[in-house]
Amino acid sequence: MKEFNRLITLDPSKLNIRDGRERCAVHQATVRNHVAILQVIVTFNGNLNLTDSLGNTPLHLAIESDALDALDFLIAKYGLETNFFWWTPIGSCLDLAQWSRCLHFE
C-alpha cells in the first residue's frame, strides 16, 4: 500500500496505465477487493467507472470476482452502469455460466 501511494503521488497518470485487456489500477484493485487502493484512486481523482476491452466496469468485475467490499464501495460511489452488451453488473450475474457465483444476491 505504501509503495502504491508513493508511485501515484509521484505520477498520478500511472493510474491510467492499461494492460492487454485494457484494465488499469481501478480494475486490478477491484478484482483483488482492495478498497483502500480504491480510496487512494478517488483521492487522486481517478475514474472508478473506466471500462475494459469488453466494456466491463469495475462493478462488473467486482461481481465476477466476488469482491463484495469493492462492490459496496463502487455502488456507493457510482450506482450501476451497463457494459457493451447492455448488462448491468447484476444482469451479468444472471448469465447461466456464472449463476453459482451470484447466489449471495438471492
C-alpha positions in Angstrom: 0.0 0.0 0.0 2.8 2.4 0.8 4.5 1.7 -2.5 1.3 2.3 -4.4 0.8 5.6 -2.6 4.3 6.6 -3.3 4.1 5.8 -7.0 0.8 7.6 -7.5 1.9 10.6 -5.6 5.0 10.9 -7.9 3.0 10.3 -11.1 -0.9 10.2 -10.9 -1.0 9.3 -14.6 0.1 5.8 -13.7 -3.5 5.2 -12.6 -4.4 5.1 -16.3 -1.8 2.6 -17.5 -3.7 -0.3 -19.1 -2.8 -4.0 -19.6 -3.6 -6.2 -22.6 -7.3 -6.4 -21.6 -7.5 -2.6 -21.2 -7.6 -2.9 -17.5 -5.9 -0.4 -15.2 -5.4 0.2 -11.5 -9.1 0.5 -10.7 -9.9 -2.8 -12.3 -7.0 -4.6 -10.6 -7.8 -3.1 -7.2 -11.4 -4.2 -7.6 -10.7 -7.8 -8.6 -8.4 -8.1 -5.6 -11.1 -6.4 -3.3 -8.6 -3.7 -2.2 -10.9 -0.9 -1.0 -8.0 1.1 0.5 -6.5 1.3 -3.0 -9.8 2.3 -4.5 -10.0 5.1 -1.9 -6.5 6.3 -3.0 -7.6 6.3 -6.6 -10.6 8.5 -5.6 -8.2 10.8 -3.7 -6.2 11.3 -6.9 -9.4 11.9 -8.9 -9.1 8.6 -10.7 -12.1 7.4 -12.7 -13.8 4.5 -11.0 -16.0 3.9 -14.0 -13.5 3.0 -16.7 -14.3 0.1 -19.0 -12.0 -2.7 -20.1 -11.8 -4.2 -23.6 -15.2 -5.8 -23.2 -16.9 -2.7 -21.8 -16.9 -4.1 -18.3 -16.7 -1.5 -15.5 -15.1 -2.3 -12.1 -18.6 -3.0 -10.9 -18.9 -5.9 -13.4 -15.5 -7.2 -12.3 -16.4 -6.9 -8.6 -19.4 -9.2 -9.1 -17.4 -11.7 -11.3 -14.7 -12.0 -8.7 -16.9 -12.0 -5.6 -15.2 -8.8 -4.4 -18.0 -7.7 -2.1 -16.2 -4.9 -0.2 -15.2 -3.4 -3.5 -18.7 -3.9 -4.9 -20.2 -2.0 -1.9 -17.7 0.8 -2.3 -18.3 1.2 -6.1 -22.0 1.1 -5.8 -21.9 3.8 -3.1 -19.8 6.0 -5.5 -21.4 5.3 -8.9 -24.5 3.1 -8.8 -24.9 0.6 -11.6 -23.7 1.0 -15.2 -24.1 -1.2 -18.2 -21.4 -2.8 -20.3 -21.2 -3.1 -24.1 -23.9 -5.8 -24.0 -26.3 -3.5 -22.1 -26.0 -5.7 -19.0 -25.7 -4.2 -15.5 -23.4 -6.0 -13.2 -26.4 -7.7 -11.6 -27.6 -8.7 -15.1 -24.2 -10.2 -15.8 -24.7 -12.3 -12.7 -27.7 -13.9 -14.1 -25.8 -15.4 -17.0 -26.2 -19.1 -16.5 -22.4 -19.7 -16.8 -21.9 -17.5 -13.7 -25.1 -18.3 -11.7 -23.2 -20.1 -8.9 -21.0 -17.1 -8.2 -24.1 -14.9 -7.6 -26.1 -16.9 -5.0 -25.4 -14.1 -2.5 -27.8 -11.8 -4.5 -30.9 -14.0 -4.0 
